[in-house]
Structures are given as structure tokens and as C-alpha cells.
């Protein structure tokens, strides 16, 4: 049996999604911390932005496809949301 590792789907795609998430999180945190003096609120908003940006990036970079997403808990609902947003 020969197994061939999917380099792009396993390593490059998640790395690009992580970089995207990091940039978005940094920008959201610095933007909110300038206008909101409460650091904890800026952190919470940045964490929410990080989760959303990573999920969107993983779908856009084709790290996960529709079949794999449907197999996850609540995946059917996520597929429906991503299709409404024209991400899938």
C-alpha cells in the first residue's frame, strides 16, 4: 500500500488560515483597544474575530470540503451558513 500525504491540505492550507487569523485578530484587537479602554472587551471581540476568520479561511483555502464538514457535529448547519455566504 502506498500512502501519499496531502501536503497542501494538511500543512499549507492550515498554515495560511492561521496566518490570516493572526493578522485579523491583531488588527481587530488593536482597533478595538484604541477606542475601548477596557482591554478585556477588546480581547473578547478579538477572540470572536479569530474564530470566525479561521473558519472562513479554512473553507476558502479548501482545507475542509463540504462532505467533511457535513460529517462534523452541527456541520449541516455550517454548510448551510457557508453556502448562504457564498463561501462554498
N, C-alpha and C positions, 0 to 999 in steps of 0.2 A: 504494500500500500504506500502510495506517495501522497504526502500532505504538503500543500503549498500554503504558506501563511499569507493572508491578505494584508500586505504591508500598509496600503493606503487606508483601508477601512479600520485596521486595528491600531495603527500608530499615528499616521499623518493627519487623518481626519479629526480624531480626538485632540491632537495637539493644536491644530488650527482652531478648533472650537474653544479650547482652554485659553488660547491667546486672545481670541475675540472676547471671551467672557472677562478676562482680566482687564482688558482695555475699557470695556463698557463699565465694569464695576468701578474702576479708578475714576473715570470721567463722571459717573453718577455721584460717587462719594464726594469728590472734590467740589462738584457743582452744588450739591445739597449742603455741604458743610460750610460753604461761603454764605449761604442765605439763611440757613437754620443754625442757630447757635448750639442746639442740643446735638452732641455727637452721636448719642445712641440712636436717635431718629434717622440720622444720615446713614448710619451703619445698617439699620433695618431696611431702608429703601435700597441701599446698595446691594444687600443680600438678595432681595427680591429681584432686582435687575439682573443680578448674576445668574439666578436660577432660570429666569426667562430667556436671557441671552444665550445661555449654554444649550437649553432645549431647542431653541430656534436654530442655533449654529449646527448642532448635531444633525438636525433634519436637513438643513440646507447643504451641508457638506457631505450628505449621503452616507453618514456613518451608520445610520439606522434606517431601514426601509419600512414600508407600510406593514408588511407581513410580520416583521419582528416587533414592531410597535403594537400591533393588534394582539400579540401573544402576551404582552405585559398586562399586569393588573391596571384597569382603567384605560387601557390602550385604545380601545374603540372610541372612547370619548376624545382622547388626544388626537386620534386620526381625524375625527370629525372637525375638531377645532383647527388643526393644521390645514385641512382642506378648505375650510372657510377663509383662512388667512392666505390661501394660495401658496402655501409652503410645500405642499406635497402634490 
